[in-house]
Amino acid sequence: MNMPMRTDQIITDWQPHFPSLFGKHTLALSHSLAASPLFTDDALARLIDAAPRDGYHVNYSQKTPGNPPKRREGEIKDLSGAEVLEIVRTGNIWINLTQPAKIDAGYGDMLNALYDEFEERVPGFKSYKRNMTLLISSPNVSVKYHADVPGQCLWQVRGTKKVYIYPNTPPFLSQPALENLILGQARETDMPFEPWFDDYAEVHMLEAGKMAHWPLNGPHRVVNENMLNVSFTTEHWSDELRRHYAVNYANGILRSKAGFKKLNQNVSGLSYYAKLALAGAVKFSPLNPHKKKVYTVDFQVDPNAPEGIRDIQGHTYSK
């Protein structure tokens, strides 16, 4: 049965068959958020001005074809949000604002509205631990091949980027690599990549007003077109995603601590419940292998420096 059209809908091209694809296949959809005042220059500048040090990352990597080298971590000092935006527009950096809803409740309202709409449209889908990260990036910036742990969507609101989405199965995503990511023993961008992976990628050109949602843990990478880009990612959990997380968490413990090699990823049956108990016992004990991430900051955003960055003496912080 077709759902009635709504005047306040966020997804503007929803089709009756999309619920059967959601979470299982990539969906590239149109949305209405590109017109939101939350993404104007003034709004973005205010967010940058108000972001605490633990509320943003600023990154840089050399412009190279294919998968770029490891990114560098930087910091913003003594610059206004408007000045930073101008550097992004002409430089070679990207800024991740990780807590926009803590600065402006409007972003949290938007986040809840879009997930409420998905829950209304996809029978049985219930989400929690919803989060968003706002991404402001320079022309032609590339984001390295990586995978994420929660459910993910990417929403484009300004500019255009090319998104490569790969299968969430070997060889594109090995079971040990996923386990290490979930255990906190590897970062998202530590996933092994081979150039021939691109032959098997889904490639989507995301313009303003487009979004993409892909299956859990799907590896992906991003290449901006030649203009400033503004987008945001959303992440969520559901009971189904939690089951996959628990199984892979337990498998990682069994592989690294007990030497098991062949481990199923079943999310039902006796083996699942045994792994669920193991994951819970380890995660909430001193045996938990997850450690705080340590970041080495070695540049500062600078309007007078090439590509908008100036090298500084390296220092670290953790979060």
matplotlib code that plots the C-alpha trace (Angstrom):
import matplotlib.pyplot as plt

x = [0.0, 1.4, 2.0, 0.3, 2.6, 3.6, 4.3, 7.1, 8.8, 12.6, 13.0, 11.2, 11.3, 10.4, 9.0, 6.8, 9.6, 12.3, 11.5, 12.5, 15.9, 16.6, 19.7, 20.3, 21.2, 22.5, 19.7, 20.5, 17.6, 16.6, 16.0, 14.9, 17.6, 19.8, 17.5, 17.8, 19.1, 21.2, 23.8, 24.3, 27.8, 26.6, 25.2, 28.4, 30.6, 28.7, 29.2, 32.9, 33.1, 31.3, 32.9, 34.9, 38.3, 36.8, 33.9, 35.8, 38.6, 40.4, 42.3, 44.7, 46.1, 48.0, 46.0, 46.8, 44.8, 43.0, 43.1, 45.0, 47.7, 47.1, 45.4, 47.0, 45.3, 45.3, 43.8, 42.1, 43.4, 42.8, 40.5, 36.8, 34.4, 34.1, 37.8, 38.0, 35.3, 37.2, 40.3, 38.3, 36.9, 40.4, 42.6, 43.0, 41.4, 38.2, 36.5, 34.3, 32.0, 31.1, 28.7, 26.5, 23.4, 25.1, 25.8, 22.4, 19.4, 18.1, 20.5, 19.2, 15.6, 16.6, 18.4, 15.3, 13.0, 14.8, 15.1, 11.4, 10.6, 12.6, 10.9, 7.5, 8.4, 10.3, 8.1, 10.0, 12.9, 13.5, 16.7, 18.5, 21.9, 21.3, 24.2, 25.3, 28.7, 28.8, 31.5, 32.9, 35.6, 37.7, 37.5, 38.9, 39.5, 39.5, 38.5, 40.3, 38.7, 37.2, 34.3, 32.1, 30.7, 27.1, 24.5, 25.4, 23.9, 25.7, 23.6, 24.9, 23.7, 26.2, 28.6, 29.1, 31.1, 31.7, 31.1, 32.4, 30.6, 32.0, 30.6, 30.7, 32.2, 35.7, 38.0, 36.7, 36.1, 37.7, 36.2, 39.4, 39.6, 36.0, 36.6, 39.7, 37.7, 34.9, 37.3, 39.0, 42.3, 42.1, 40.8, 38.1, 40.7, 43.0, 41.0, 43.3, 42.6, 43.6, 43.0, 41.1, 38.4, 37.1, 36.0, 33.4, 32.2, 28.9, 29.7, 27.2, 27.5, 26.0, 24.8, 23.1, 19.8, 21.0, 21.8, 23.1, 22.4, 24.3, 24.4, 26.1, 29.9, 30.0, 33.4, 33.4, 35.6, 34.7, 36.2, 35.0, 34.4, 36.1, 34.1, 33.5, 31.4, 29.1, 27.5, 26.7, 26.7, 24.2, 24.7, 22.3, 21.9, 19.0, 18.5, 19.6, 22.8, 23.6, 23.4, 25.9, 28.1, 28.0, 28.9, 31.8, 33.0, 33.0, 34.6, 37.4, 38.1, 38.0, 40.4, 42.9, 42.9, 42.0, 43.4, 40.2, 40.3, 36.9, 34.1, 30.6, 28.7, 25.3, 22.9, 20.6, 20.9, 23.0, 26.3, 24.9, 23.8, 27.1, 28.9, 26.5, 27.4, 31.1, 30.9, 29.0, 31.4, 34.5, 33.2, 32.2, 35.3, 39.0, 39.6, 38.0, 40.6, 39.1, 41.3, 40.9, 42.0, 45.2, 45.5, 48.8, 48.2, 51.0, 49.5, 47.4, 44.9, 46.5, 45.1, 48.6, 50.0, 49.9, 46.8, 45.7, 47.9, 51.1, 53.2, 53.7, 55.5, 53.5, 51.4, 48.8, 45.3, 42.9, 39.2]
y = [0.0, 3.4, 5.8, 9.2, 12.0, 14.5, 18.2, 18.0, 14.9, 14.7, 11.9, 13.3, 10.3, 7.3, 4.3, 1.4, -1.2, 0.7, -0.9, -4.3, -2.8, -0.7, -1.9, -4.7, -2.8, 0.6, 3.2, 6.6, 9.0, 12.6, 14.8, 18.3, 19.3, 21.1, 24.1, 24.1, 27.3, 25.0, 24.7, 28.4, 29.9, 31.9, 28.7, 26.8, 29.6, 29.7, 26.0, 26.3, 29.2, 27.3, 23.8, 22.6, 21.0, 17.5, 18.5, 18.7, 17.1, 19.0, 16.8, 17.1, 14.7, 15.1, 15.3, 12.0, 9.8, 6.7, 6.0, 8.8, 8.3, 8.4, 11.6, 14.2, 15.7, 19.4, 22.2, 25.5, 28.5, 32.2, 32.1, 32.9, 30.4, 32.6, 32.7, 28.9, 28.5, 30.6, 28.5, 25.4, 26.9, 27.5, 25.1, 21.3, 20.4, 19.0, 19.6, 17.1, 18.7, 15.8, 17.4, 19.9, 19.0, 19.9, 23.4, 24.0, 21.9, 22.4, 19.8, 17.3, 18.1, 17.5, 14.2, 12.9, 14.0, 12.1, 8.9, 9.2, 9.3, 6.2, 4.4, 5.4, 4.2, 1.0, -1.5, -3.0, -0.5, 1.1, 3.1, 4.5, 6.1, 8.4, 10.7, 13.0, 14.5, 17.6, 17.5, 20.7, 19.9, 21.6, 21.1, 17.8, 16.4, 12.6, 10.5, 7.3, 3.8, 2.9, 1.2, 2.3, 0.3, 1.6, 1.9, 4.8, 7.4, 10.2, 13.3, 15.9, 19.5, 21.6, 20.8, 17.4, 14.4, 10.9, 8.1, 4.6, 1.9, -1.6, -5.0, -5.7, -9.1, -10.5, -9.6, -6.0, -6.4, -9.3, -10.8, -10.2, -6.6, -6.0, -7.6, -5.4, -2.3, -3.3, -4.1, -0.7, -2.3, -0.5, 2.7, 3.1, 4.1, 1.1, -1.2, -2.7, -1.4, -2.5, -0.4, -3.2, -2.9, -0.1, -2.5, -3.9, -0.7, 1.0, 4.6, 7.4, 11.1, 12.8, 16.4, 18.7, 17.2, 13.6, 10.9, 7.4, 4.6, 1.3, -2.1, -2.4, -2.0, -1.3, 0.0, 3.3, 6.2, 9.7, 12.1, 15.7, 17.5, 20.9, 23.0, 23.3, 20.5, 20.4, 17.1, 15.2, 11.6, 10.0, 6.8, 4.7, 1.4, -1.1, -4.4, -6.2, -4.1, -4.7, -8.5, -8.3, -6.1, -8.6, -11.5, -9.8, -8.5, -12.0, -13.4, -10.9, -12.0, -15.7, -15.1, -12.8, -14.4, -18.1, -18.6, -19.6, -19.3, -20.3, -18.4, -18.1, -14.8, -16.3, -13.9, -16.6, -20.0, -21.3, -20.0, -16.5, -16.5, -17.9, -15.1, -12.5, -13.6, -13.5, -10.0, -8.6, -10.2, -8.8, -5.4, -4.4, -5.8, -4.8, -7.3, -4.9, -4.3, -1.0, 2.0, 5.7, 6.9, 8.9, 11.7, 13.3, 17.0, 18.3, 21.2, 24.3, 25.9, 29.0, 31.3, 32.4, 28.9, 26.7, 24.6, 26.3, 24.4, 25.2, 22.5, 22.7, 20.7, 17.5, 16.9, 14.3, 14.2, 11.3, 10.9]
z = [0.0, -0.9, 2.0, 1.7, 0.6, 3.3, 2.8, 5.5, 4.2, 4.2, 1.6, -1.4, -3.8, -1.5, -3.3, -2.0, -2.6, -0.6, 2.7, 1.3, 0.3, 3.4, 5.2, 2.7, -0.5, -1.3, -1.6, -3.3, -2.5, -2.8, 0.2, 1.1, 3.6, 1.2, 1.6, 5.4, 7.0, 9.2, 6.4, 5.3, 5.7, 8.8, 10.5, 9.7, 11.0, 14.2, 14.7, 14.2, 16.5, 19.3, 18.8, 21.8, 21.1, 21.6, 19.2, 15.9, 13.8, 11.1, 8.6, 5.7, 3.1, -0.1, -3.3, -4.9, -7.3, -5.9, -2.2, -0.4, 2.2, 5.9, 7.0, 9.3, 12.3, 13.0, 15.1, 14.8, 16.9, 16.9, 13.8, 13.4, 11.9, 8.9, 8.4, 8.7, 6.1, 3.6, 4.2, 3.5, 0.3, -1.1, 0.8, 1.1, 4.4, 5.8, 9.1, 11.0, 13.6, 15.8, 18.2, 16.3, 18.2, 21.5, 20.1, 18.3, 19.2, 15.6, 14.4, 16.9, 15.9, 12.3, 13.1, 15.0, 12.3, 9.6, 11.6, 12.7, 9.0, 8.3, 11.2, 9.8, 6.3, 7.1, 9.0, 12.1, 11.9, 15.3, 15.8, 18.9, 19.7, 16.8, 16.0, 13.2, 12.1, 9.9, 7.2, 5.6, 3.0, 0.4, -3.4, -4.7, -1.2, -0.9, 2.1, 2.4, 2.0, 5.3, 7.1, 10.0, 12.9, 13.3, 10.6, 8.2, 5.8, 3.9, 3.2, 0.7, 1.2, -0.8, -3.6, -5.3, -4.4, -5.9, -3.4, -4.0, -2.0, -1.9, -0.8, 3.0, 2.4, 1.7, 0.1, 0.4, 4.2, 5.9, 9.1, 11.1, 9.9, 11.0, 14.3, 15.0, 14.1, 16.5, 19.3, 18.9, 17.8, 14.4, 13.1, 10.4, 7.8, 8.5, 6.1, 3.5, 0.0, -3.5, -6.7, -8.4, -5.7, -7.7, -10.4, -8.0, -6.4, -6.8, -7.8, -6.9, -7.7, -4.8, -5.6, -3.1, -2.1, -2.5, 0.1, 0.2, 2.7, 2.4, 4.2, 7.6, 7.7, 3.9, 3.0, 1.1, 0.0, -1.2, -3.7, -3.8, -7.1, -7.6, -5.1, -1.4, -0.1, 2.9, 3.9, 7.1, 8.1, 10.4, 12.4, 14.3, 16.1, 16.1, 17.8, 14.6, 14.3, 18.0, 17.4, 14.6, 16.8, 19.7, 17.5, 15.8, 19.2, 20.6, 17.5, 17.8, 21.4, 20.4, 17.5, 19.3, 22.8, 22.1, 18.6, 16.9, 13.1, 11.7, 13.4, 12.2, 12.3, 13.1, 15.0, 16.3, 18.0, 20.8, 19.5, 19.3, 22.9, 24.0, 22.1, 23.4, 27.0, 26.2, 24.6, 27.6, 30.1, 28.4, 27.3, 30.8, 32.5, 32.8, 29.9, 27.5, 24.8, 23.6, 24.4, 23.9, 20.5, 20.6, 17.9, 17.0, 16.0, 13.7, 11.8, 12.4, 10.1, 8.6, 5.9, 4.9, 4.4, 1.2, 1.2, 4.4, 6.8, 8.8, 10.3, 14.1, 16.8, 17.2, 20.3, 21.2, 22.7, 23.3, 23.2]

ax = plt.figure().add_subplot(projection="3d")
ax.plot(x, y, z, "-o")
ax.set_aspect("equal")
plt.show()
